[in-house]
Amino acid sequence: MIDRTTLLFALPGFRVLNVTLDPDGGRVVLVESVATDGGCPLCGVMSSRIKERPICRLKDLPHGSVPLRLWVCKRRFLCSEKLCARRSFTEVSDQVPARSRLTTRLRAKVSSAVTATNRAMSEVAADYGVAWWTVHRILVATAVKVLGQAAPTTMIGIDETRARSVRWFFKETGWARSDPWMTSIVDLDPTHPGGIIGLAPGRSGACVEAWMSLQTRKFRDGVAVVAIDPSAPYASGIRRALPQARIVLDHFHLVMLGNKMLTDVRQRVQHEQQSRRGMKVDPAWAHRRLLLRAGNELGPKSLTRLRTVFETDDPTNEISAAWGVKELLAQMLRAHGPNGYSRHETSTRRTRFLAACVDADMPEATRLAATIEKWWPEIEGFLELGNTNARTEGYNRVIKQIKRVACGFRNQDNYERRIMLHSAAHRAA
């Protein structure tokens, strides 16, 4: 029968022999294994002959706010095989590995506290009474055990995040700027739990190719769709590394381009007409956010305010023309996905949008039309399939939060390890 102290302590495979008080107010718990024998690691013969009972001092999970010290009575057995070169051996267990100063459950708790809950390593080290380097070694060991090749998927998303702040270095040729970026590869397959499956330094097509070259042929051949932002380097790298994959462009960034075009036109018109950026008394500036809202979401009062802006603060009708171009672009992007895509209707809306850009006769609208034409195959991929890069953008927020909690990373390997472990922990949850 298990005694109450052993049951309360709950260290698998061990029973509590004694509990004493330390002079500093803590507790010392003496335990020993419940096993009556052990197997020789050299010959495998079981033995119950005890040579000695040395005491090993380990760290274990804290129990409340009272400091706790774990003393383990590790028995040393004599080998029963006379021909074995190893005369004696020390017993080992899952919770107390050989030559370890931490219990297995403490190591697991420390690893989970950093990866799953995204806490700072220094904070976790202080809570569990271990050194920072101990936490670091636990994370490295966890990464070796957990992280490996990316699992096959049919859909990925690619985006960039800034690895650290801009720095300036003085070289022989003068001051040089260091602007480090990092590319994240995210699993977008709706049937998978998702998560970050890869990180690559830089934000070029070459870094995408380099990362893809490290993956298995099965992984590369299985990718059918790649969602990206309007980035020419990424697109070229994907075409070289994954020639069979279809690239789709995230429509959110296209909407942003339309809004930027409208903002540029408004600022230019106000500067030409009023020689200023804009003031509260100017209707176009006062209702600048209203101009950027989707037209199909405006109520009667908002539409009335919008007409007032066009009638009172748009003498050249350029702002209203830019607003019409922005709305035609949004209308074209609105009908997407397998159930909403129609090749004929898409062609009609595309023609209307391009005609509006030509009729507007503004450099801002012309640049927008050129961008849409350049990326039309990728835009059509989005309209037909409906895939977006929203999940990738969400994980970019997670990456930024990890960096914020750690107050930045000086070591790129540690940075990538923390991100990948955090993602792996959430996939397994």
N, C-alpha and C positions, 0 to 999 in steps of 0.2 A: 504493500500500500504506500502511495506517495504521501509524504508528510506535507503539511500546509505550507511550510516555508519554501520547499522545493517547488510546489505547485504555484506559489505566488511569484517566485523568481523566474520561472518559466524559461530556463535555458535548456533547450532540447539535448537529451543524452547525458545530463549531469544532475546530481543531487547535492543539496546544500548540507555541508557538514557543520558549519558554525558561522555565526554572525557576531562581530564585535564592533565596538565603537572606537573610532580614532580620537586622539586628543584634540584634533582640529574640528571635531563635530561630525565627521563623515562616518561611513560604515565600511567595514571590511568583510567581504563574503568569501568564505572558503568552500570550494566545491570540488567534487571528484566525479569521474565518469561512472556511469551505472554498469558499464561493460565489465565482465569478470576476466576477460582475456583479450589478447591482441595478436595480430598476425605479423610475423617478421616481414619487413619490406624486401628482404633479399631472397629468402627461400619460401616464404608464404606459410610456414608452419605456425599453427596457433600455439600460444603459450600462456599459462596463468601463473608462472613462477615470477615473483616480484623481486627485483634486485634492490630498488630504492624508490622513494617517493619524493622527488624534488618538488619545490613550490615554484610555480611560474606566476609572475605578476602581469596581468593583462588589463586593458581598458575595456569596459563594457558600456552598454547603454545606461545613461543616468536614470535614476529612479527618483522623480520629483526634483526638488531643489537641493536635496542632500547629496554631497559628494559620495561616490561609491568606488571602492577598489575591489577588483576581482582577483582572488588568489586561487589558482588551479593546481590541485595536487595531481601532477602528471606522473603516473607510474611508469617506471622503467622495467621492462620485462627481460628475463633471460631466455634466449632462444633455446627451444627444446631439441633442435636438430644439432647433433654433435658434429656433423660434417660442415655445418654452415660457418662461413668465415666471419659472420657478424655474431658476436657473442651476446649482445644485448641491443635493445631498441626501445625507444620511447613511444608511448601510445599517441595516436593522433585521432582527431575527430573532425566532423564537418564544422562545428562551431569554434573549435580551437585548432587551427591548422598548425603545422610544424613551423617553428621559428617565427611565429606571428606574435605581435604584441597587442593585437586587437581581435576581438571576437568577430565571427562572420556576420552576425546580426548588426553589430556596430558599423562594420564596413558597408553593409547594404543600406543602413539608415543614412549614413553620411552621403553615399552616392545618390540616393533618392532625394535627399534634402537639397542638393545642389542642382541636379538635373531636372527633376519633376517639378519642383516648386520655384526654381530659378532664384535661389538665394546666393548671396555673395559667399565665396569660399572662406573669407576671414570670419564672417558671421557664423557659419556652420562650425568652423574650427573652435570658436569660442564657446558655442553652445554645448559641444560634445567633449570639450576638454582635450583636444588634440592640436597638433601643430598644423600650420598652413600647408607645409610640405607634405604632411601625412594625407591631408585631403586631396592634394594635387596628385600624389601617387595612386590614391584610390580611384580617382577619375581616369587616370591614364590606364590603369588595369581594367577598368570598366569599359573604356573605349576599345581596347584590344579584344575584349571578350564579346562586346555587343555589336560594334560597327564592322561592316564588311562591304561586300559588293552590293550595289544597288539592286533591289528586286526588279524583275521585268515589269514594265508598265506600257500602256498604249498611248499615254498622253502626258506630256511634261510642260512645265512653264519655266521660263528663263527671265530673270530680272537682275538688276544690280543694286548693291547697297554700298555705302561708303564704309570702308573698314576702319578708318580712323581719320582724325582731322588733318587738314592740310599742314604740311611742315615745309620749312625752308632749310636747305643745306648749302653750305659754302664749299664749292669745288674750285679746282684750278681755273676753270673757265668762268667762274663767278657764282652767283647765287642760283640754285636750282630748286624747283618746286617739286614736292612730292605730294601727289594727290592719290592715295591708294584706294582702290575699289575692289569689290569682291562680287563675283557672280554666283547666284544661288539657283539651283535646279530643284524644282518642286514636282512632286507626283500629283497630277491633276485628274487621274482616273477616278470617276465618281464611285466606282465599286471598291476602291481602296481607301484605307483610313487617311491617306495623304501624308504630308510631311516633307521636310527637306531631305532629299536623297543625295545631294552632292553640293560641294562648294569649290569654286575655282578662283584663284587670285586674278584680278584684272577685270575688265569689261569689254573684251575684244572678241572677235571671231576665233582668234587663235586659242584663247583660253577655253572656249567651248569645245573646239577640236581636241585640245589636249586632254580635257576631262573625259570626253567621249572615247578617246583612244584607250583609256584605262579600264573601260567597261567591257563586259563580255559581248561576244557577237550576238548572242541571244537577246541581250538588252537593246543593242542598237537596232537590230532588225525588227524588234517588237514595237518601237516608237512609231506611231502613225500620225500624231498631231503634236505640234509644238506651238504654244502660245507665247508671244513676245510683245513688247512695246515697239513703237516705230524706231528701230535701231538697225541701221544698215550693217554694222560689223557683226551683230548677232545673226542677222539673216544670212549673210554670206558664210559665216562659220557653220550654221546649221545645214545649209545646202551642201557644203563639202562633207560634213561629218555624217549627216543623215539624209542622203539624196532621196530616199523613199518617203520621207515624212512631209506632211502638208503643214505649212506655216500659216497660222491665223493671227491676225492683229487684234489686240485688245481695243474694243470700241471706246472705252472710257477715255483713252488718250486722244482719240479722234474728236470726241466731244470737247475735250480741253483745247485742241487746236482750233476748233470752231469758235469757242469762247474767246480765245486769245486774239483771233482775227478780229472779232467784234470790238474787243477792248482797244486794240491798236487803232482801229478806224475811229472810234470815239475819241481817243486821246489826240489823234492827229487833227480831227475836225475842230475840237475845242481849242487846240493850240493855234490853228489857222484863223479861227473866227474870233477868239477872245484873247489870244496870246497868253494863255495860262493853262495850267493843268486841269483846273476845275474847282468850283467852290460849291458850297451848300445851296446857294441861290440858283445854280445852274441845274435845270431839270435833268439833263443827261448824266451829270455827275451824281446828283442826289439819288437817281434811280438806276445807278450802274449795276447793282445786283439784280434788279428787276429785269434788266436787259439780258442777263445771263440765264435766267430761269427758262425752263422748257415751255414753249408756247402752249402745248396741249394741257399743261397743268395750271394755267392762269385763269382766274375767275373773272367775272364781269368788271369788278372794281379795278383789278390789276390791268386788264386790257384797256380800260379807260385811261388810267395813268400812263400806260405805254403810248397810247395815241397822243396824249398831251405832250410827251417828250418829243415825239416825231414832229408835231405841229409847231412847237415853240422853240425848240433848241436843235433843229436839224435843217438849216436853210438849204443845204446842198442835197438833201435826201440820201446822203451816203450812209448814215447810221442805220436808217430804215432798210436800205439795200443790204447792208452787212447783216442785219438781224434776219432778213429773209433768207440769205445764204446759210446762216447758222441753222435756221429752222429746217431748211430743206436737207441739210446734212444729217441732222438728228432724225428727221422723218425717214431718210434712207436707211439709217442704222437701226431703226426701231423694229422693223420687220425682219427678224433673224431667227435662226434655229430651224430644225427640220420641219416644224409645223407652220412657221411663218415665212419661210423663204419661197419666193417665186422668181424664177429667172427673168420672166417677162416684166413683172412689176419692178424688180430691182433695176433692170435696164432702163425702164421709164423714169424712175426716180433719179437715177444717175444722170440721165440726160437733162432733166429739169435742173438738177444741182449745177451741172457744168454750164448750162445756158444762163442761169442766174449769175454765176461768177463772171461770165463774159459780159452780160448786160450791166453789171455793177461797174466794170471798167476801173477797178481799184487794184493797186499792187498787192494789198493784203489778201484780197479775194483770189487774185491770180496765183499767188504762192500757195494758198490753201488748195486750189484746184490742182496745181502741179503735184502737191504731196499726195492727194487722193489718187491721182492717176498713177503715180510711181508705185504706190502700195496697193493698187487695186486687186491683184491676184490674192494677196493676203487678206484684204478686206472682204473679198468675196468668200474666202474660206471661212471667215467669222460669220458672215450672213448665212451661209449654207449649213454650217455645223453648229453654230451658237456657242462655241467654246470661248471662254475669257481667261484672263490672267489674274482674276480677282483673288484666288487662293494664294497665288505667289505674292501679291501685294500684302495679304494678311500676314504671311510668314515674314515678310520684310519688317513688319511692325514688331514681331517677336524677336527678330535679330537685333533690332535697335534697343528693345527692352533689355535683352541680355547684356548688351554693351553698356547700357545705362546703369544697370545694377552693379556691374563690376567696375564702374568708373573708367571704362576704357581698357583695352588690352595692348600691351607692348609686344607680346609674343603671338604671331599669327597662328601658330599651331594650336596654342591654348584656346584662342578665339574660335577657331573652326571646330575644335573638339567639344567645347561647351555647346555650340549651336547644334551639332549633330547629335550629341547625347540628349539634349533637351527635346529634339524632334523625335528621336527614337523612343524616349520615355512616354511621350504622348501618343505615339502610334501603338505602343503596347498596352496602354491604359484601356 
